[in-house]
Amino acid sequence: MKSPEAIAVAAILGTVSLAFAAGTTPGKPMKMDEPMHGEMKKQNMKKGDVKKAAEKKALKMKPVMEKEAAGAQKR
């Protein structure tokens, strides 16, 4: 059985290595006017477009999420 400290160290090292492998570092802001990378991008899509779409969706879903959260507390 592994100690909790060893598991925590392994988790931290894994997180840091994934961040560097992805080409990002914690605390460094993304450049929103750069083109998107990857297979699911659309033509002329920028990184900022994805963030704007996510904010718009979150704003639309906020009442639904609050309603579900209130229903879960009643049980």
Secondary structure as UniProt FT lines:
FT   HELIX           4..21
FT   TURN            22..23
FT   TURN            26..27
FT   TURN            32..33
FT   TURN            39..40
FT   TURN            43..44
FT   HELIX           47..74
//
